[in-house]
Amino acid sequence: MLYIPTGSAPDAVNQENGEEIGHYHVGGRFGIVNPRMVGGTIYLGKSWDWINTVPMKDVHLHFQTKQV
């Protein structure tokens, strides 16, 4: 799975075929950012120096964290 922050919504994309699996509208604008994924949460910097957090399950409905 590839997570891409674009415009105002992070997208989940199948890296094998480019099909969009899901997206979640956050609002505002992301600009050029490098999202970080930690413990089932996507951390996104915004162009206004804000940090937004989005649960990965909101972007990709079938996302599951693994117990280690």
C-alpha positions as CSV (number, residue, x, y, z in Angstrom):
1,M,0.0,0.0,0.0
2,L,1.2,3.5,-0.9
3,Y,0.0,6.5,1.1
4,I,0.1,9.8,-0.8
5,P,-0.9,13.1,0.7
6,T,-2.4,15.1,-2.2
7,G,-4.3,18.4,-2.0
8,S,-6.5,18.1,1.1
9,A,-6.8,14.3,1.3
10,P,-4.3,11.5,1.9
11,D,-4.9,8.7,-0.6
12,A,-4.2,5.0,-0.2
13,V,-3.1,3.5,-3.5
14,N,-2.3,-0.1,-4.5
15,Q,1.3,0.0,-5.5
16,E,0.9,-2.9,-7.9
17,N,-1.7,-1.4,-10.2
18,G,-2.2,2.3,-9.2
19,E,-5.8,1.8,-8.1
20,E,-7.0,4.1,-5.4
21,I,-8.1,2.1,-2.4
22,G,-9.4,5.0,-0.3
23,H,-8.9,8.6,0.8
24,Y,-9.8,10.8,3.8
25,H,-10.7,14.4,3.5
26,V,-8.8,16.5,6.1
27,G,-9.1,20.0,4.6
28,G,-6.5,22.7,4.0
29,R,-3.5,22.0,1.8
30,F,-0.6,19.6,2.3
31,G,1.9,20.9,-0.3
32,I,5.1,18.9,-0.5
33,V,5.2,16.7,2.6
34,N,6.7,13.4,3.7
35,P,4.1,11.5,5.8
36,R,5.2,9.4,8.7
37,M,3.3,6.3,9.8
38,V,3.6,5.2,13.4
39,G,1.4,2.7,15.2
40,G,-1.5,2.9,12.8
41,T,-1.5,6.7,12.5
42,I,-0.4,8.9,9.6
43,Y,1.4,12.2,10.7
44,L,1.1,14.9,8.0
45,G,2.8,18.3,8.0
46,K,0.7,21.1,6.4
47,S,1.9,24.1,4.5
48,W,0.8,26.3,7.5
49,D,3.4,24.5,9.8
50,W,0.6,22.4,11.4
51,I,0.8,18.7,12.0
52,N,-2.4,16.6,11.4
53,T,-2.8,13.0,12.5
54,V,-5.2,10.7,10.6
55,P,-5.9,7.1,11.7
56,M,-4.7,4.8,8.8
57,K,-8.0,2.9,9.0
58,D,-9.8,6.1,8.0
59,V,-7.8,6.2,4.8
60,H,-7.6,2.5,4.1
61,L,-10.6,0.6,5.6
62,H,-8.9,-2.8,5.7
63,F,-5.8,-1.6,7.5
64,Q,-4.8,-3.6,10.5
65,T,-1.9,-3.2,12.9
66,K,0.1,-6.2,13.8
67,Q,0.9,-7.2,17.4
68,V,4.6,-7.8,17.9
